[in-house]
Amino acid sequence: MKILVTGSKGQLGFDVINELEKRGYTARGTDVEEMDITDSAAVKEVLSDVSPDAVIHCAAWTAVDLAEDEPEKVMTVNALGTKNIALVCEALGIKMMYISTDYVFGGGGTHFWDEDESGFAPLNVYGRTKYEGEVAVKTILEKYFIVRISWVFGVNGKNFVKTMLNLGKTREEISVVNDQFGSPTYTYDLSRLLVDMIETEKYGCYHATNEGVCTWYDFAVEIFKTAGLNVKTVPVTSGQYPAKAKRPSNSRLSKEKLTRNGFTPLPAWQDAVKRCIEAMNNGG
């Protein structure tokens, strides 16, 4: 099987490429230099030339706060870029996997959002543009996976774990938001699941995160404990730590559909943090 991975230099795309190669598949990675997803002609040319069996679309604008200042540019990347890929995949009979986000939901209450939920109400530009990408995939394609993930971290790229580790080496006290609930997602674990899924024809919308729910504060405390850093961690509210883009307070995602369709759930998020930090300490 030949699979094209967009955003292959990002933290998830990097691990997906590695997982595909481990399993003996032909993996073709592209980033903006190899294929500008906002250019429909370029997308058609590359996909026609590579002729993959599947596309795993990891490329996206992910700078959430910066997105508030560049809404048109972000919409072009996350919505139009996704639509361009979907159109070519449908025309050439290629199955497509679109990586989406918990931010497509409004994030109220304390319930777990269902995979086939219809109550979308994104709170920020990033969430709205990723939702529009979902709409494009559902409208255009028959053979598609939409996989929503949250609080992503890994060895490659920028993420919360790396930020906390860096801050923990220079500060004695750090304030972290304690009223937003969700599940961290380790790209190494996620990449294995995504390849498991792309090997099948069990299409539809899924949620994929490591098991367990926590707040950003809980997440930070676990990172410092695992890394052996003595940092005083102070819980604060979202109102005390304002950000340009509003975040959902409830990013609890139901993963019942994964197990129902025979996929293995990801390990506990605490175990994932431990393994990620070990991998970082061992040079990746």
N, C-alpha and C positions, 0 to 999 in steps of 0.2 A: 504494500500500500504506500502511495506517495501522498504526503500531506504538506500543505503550505501553511506556514505560521506567520501571521502579521505581528508587528511589534516584537520581533525576535530579540531585540537588544534590551527590552524591558525585563523587569524581574520575573514576571510570569512566563513570557515568551521564551526567555532564556532556559528556564527549567523544562518547559514543554518540549523544546528542541532536544534537550538532553535525554528526556524520557523516551521520545520517539526513537532516537538513535540507539538507546539501550535495547529496545525491542526489535531492532533490525529494520525499522521502516526508513524509507527515503524521506528525509525532512528538508524542506526548503524554507529557510527563514528570510523574511523581508522586513525592512524598516523603511523609513521615508526615502532614504537614498535609493533603494532598489525598486520601490513601488509607492508612489504618492497616492494614498487611497482617496484623496479628494479629486483626483484626476481620473475621470471615468475611462478615458482612452488608455491611460497607463495601466489601469486595473485590468481592462480587457486584454491588453497585449501580454501582460505578465501571466495572467491565469491561463490564457490560451496557449502560451509558450510552454509553461510548466505542466499544464494538463493534470492537476492533482486529483486524487480521489476525494479529498476533503480539504476544507480550509478551517483552521482554528484562528479566529479573529480576535487577537489580544490587543491590537493597536488601539490607542484611545488618548484623548486629552484627559489627564487625570489630576491636574493641578486644580483642586476644588475651589480654593479661594481666588486664585488668579482668573478662573473661569468667569467670575462675576464681572470682571472688567472687559472680557473679550467674548461676549455671548455669541456673536455671529461667527467668529472664528471657531469656537468650540462646537457650535451646531454643524458647521461644515465638516469638521473632523469626525465627530461622534455619530452624527445622523446621516449626513450625505455620504461620508466615506463608507459607512456600513451599508447604505443603500446601493452604492456602486458595486460593492463586492457581492451583495445578494443578487443583484440583477444578472451579473455574469455567472454566478454559481447556478442560478436557475436555468439560464440559457444553455449551459454546458452540462447540466445534470450532476453538479458537484454538491455533495452535502456540506453544510456550513454550521460551524459552532460559533456563536456570538457570546462573548464574555460581558455580562452586564453587572449590575450593582444593587445593593440594598437601598441605595439612594433614590430608586424609582418610586419607593413608597413614602408616604407622608410621615410615617414614624410615630404615630400616636398610640396610646394605650400600652398594654403589656402582653398582648397576644403574639403568637407566632404567625408571621405572614405566610399565607399559602402560596404554593408554587404557581397556581393558576388564578391567583388573586386578580380582581378587576378594579380594585379601588386604588388606582395609581394617583398620587398627588405629590410629586417631587417638590422639595422645598428650595432647591437651588438650581443654578444653570447647569451644572454638571449632571445632576439627576434628570433634569428635563431632556437634555440632549441624549443621554443614554436610553431614556424611555423612547424617544423618537427613533433611535436605532432599533429597539425591540419591535416597534410598530412596522418598520420597514421590513425586517426579517420575517415577521409573521404574515405580512401582506403579500410578499413577493414569493417566498419559498414554500415548498412542501416538505423538503428534507432538511430540517433544521433542529439545532439544539440552542436554547437560550439558557445560559448558566449564570445565575446571580451569585456574586461573592461579596465578601465584606472584610474590612480591616486587614488588608493583605500585607504580608511581610515575607521576606526571603533573604537569601544571601546576596543576591544581585539587586542593585538599585537602591533607591531611597525608601525608607519606611519607618514606622513608629518604633520598632525594636532598635534599629540603628540610631535613631534620634535619641531615645532614652539612654542607650549605652554611652553615647557621646556626652550627653548632658550629665550623666551620672559620674563621669570622670572629672568633671570640672565644677560641679555644684554640690553643696551639702543638702540643699532643700529644693524640691520641685513640686509645683502645684499641677494637679491633673484632674480633668473633668470626671465627675463621679455620678452624673445623671443621664448618661447615654449608654444604652445597653445593646450589646451585639456579640458577635463571635469572631475572633481572629481567624485568619486563613493563611496557612503556611504554603507557599507556592510549590515547594517540593512535594508535599502531600497532594495538593490540588492537581498538579500536572499529571500525576499517576492516575487520578480519577478521570481527568479529562480524556486521557488516551484510552482508558477502559471504555468510556462512553462513545468515543468516536469510532471505536471498533464495532459498535452495534448500530442497529437501526431503531433504537428506542427513543424516537424523537420527542421533542416537547420542551417545556420550561422546567428547569431544575434549580434548586438551591444547593450550594456546595461550600461549606465552611468546616473548620474543625469543630469537634463536639464541645458543648458547654457554652454558657453565656456569662459575660462579665461586663464590667464598665472599663473605660479607659484607665481609670485609677487602679482597678484590680489588675489590669494588663501590665501597667507600669510596675506595680509592686512585685508581680511575678518575675518580670524581667530583671529587676534589681536583685531579687533574692537568688535567682538562678545564676546571675553573673557574679555574685558575691560582692555587690556594691552596697556600701552603707549609706543610703540616701534617705533623708526624711521626706516622705511622700505625703503631700497635703491634699485631701479631697476638696474640690471646689465645684460650684454649679456652672452650667453653661453661661449663665448670666454674668458670672464673675470672670469668665474667660471668653470674652466675645471674639467671634471670628467673622470675617466678611461674608462667608457663605453659611447659612443656617444648616445645622446638621439634625437628622432625625433623632429623637430620644429613644425610639424603639426600633432597633434593627434585628430583632429576633426573627430568624428565618426557619420555617418548617422544612425539614429534609425527609419527610415521609416518602416522597415520590422516589427518592434515590433507593431506599431499601425495598420499596414496593417493586421496583424494576430490577432488583438483583444486584445493585451496586453496593460496594462496601463503604460504609461511612468512614470519614476521616478520623484519625485519633484525637484524643482530648487536646484542647489548645495548650494546656500547660506542658504536656509532653512535647508538643510541636515547638514551643518556645525553647525548651531545653535542647532539643536536637538542632535547632537553628543556630543557637549561640555556640554550641559545640562545633558546628560546621564552620561558623565564622572564625572561631579560634584556631581551627585547623586549616585555615586558608581557603575555605569554600569547598 
